[in-house]
Amino acid sequence: GTAAPNGDLIVTVGVNFQNSLVKRWVPRCGPRFACVQSRSKRSRDQGGHWEMLPVNATTNRSVSEFSNYAFALPGSTPRELIQFTGYQLGSVAAAGSALSSVRMEMIRSVDNAQTQQTSAATVLAPAGLLRAGWISTSHTSIVALQSPGEPPTLLANIYAPWEGVDGYNQPAKRSKTRVAVIRSADAGRSWRYLSTVAW
């Protein structure tokens, strides 16, 4: 989990809605809504009690989905939380002869994660890294590097298969992936490939 700027604790839990004990929380799962969903819970008393956050009836997603991957932007007033959700928005697009871009969903909140606003963050990377058509930001952590008097530079981790290059074997995805670092200089609205960490 993570702590909101006001000290509230937030966790995200997985829920299987085929279990009769939890069906009261959402509509019947099926073609429109997946049966396994993430739900957010909040504690306002340092973890003594937890409450389930409301669910958006249109999207069947919690009104706030921040988890342990939430990041508080330094110097933002009011304090802004940002986080990748792991959802890819559309297909990979060419961005010149050697680069490609993809849009990933990011959530933002300025009310202590009571609610969230969704936006698209653009990731620009070598074409080979995006050739398979996807990257993962499901477990992406964000950190800030900052010099005095300068806006923060954000770094985040992603993983994806790099065409023609060996990587960590993921049989479920039928691919071998690399862990890479991406960089943002505009508070997470756009990102660019920086380096490869491991494979």
C-alpha positions, 0 to 999 in steps of 0.5 A: 500500500501507500500513504496519501499526503494527508496520512490516509493509508491506501491498498489495492486488493484483488477480488474474484467476483465469481465468489458469491460473497463479493457479488454485491459490490459490482454488477454481474461479471461477464463479457463487459466486466472481467470477473477478477478485478482490483479494488481499493481500500482506505484506512483513516486511522493508521490501519485500524479499520478499512473501507472499500472505496466506491466503484464507478458504475460506468467503468466498474473501477474504483473511483481511486486506484492508487496503490504502492506504486503511487508517487507524490510529485515534489513541489506540487501544490496541492500535493499531486499523486501520479501512477501508471495503471498498466493500461495501454491506450491504443497501438504502438505508432512509428515516430521516425525511422528508429523510434516508436511511441505508445500511450499508457494510462496514468492516474492523477489526484490532488485530493489525497487520492479520494478521486482520480483523473485519467490521462494518457502519458506518451512513451517514446522508445527505440522501435525494436523495444516496441516492435511486439506492440506492447510494454508493461507499466503494471508494476512501475515505480517512479522516483525523482531526481532533482537539483536545487532550483530545477524542476524534478526529473522522473525515472520509471521502470518498464519491461517489454520484449526487444526484437532480436535481443534475448531477454528474461523468459516469460512463457505466459506471454510467449516472449523474452523481455528487458527491463528498461528505464524511461525518463520524464521532464514534464511531471510524467506527461511524456516519457523517453527511453533512457537505458536498459537495466536487465534482461 
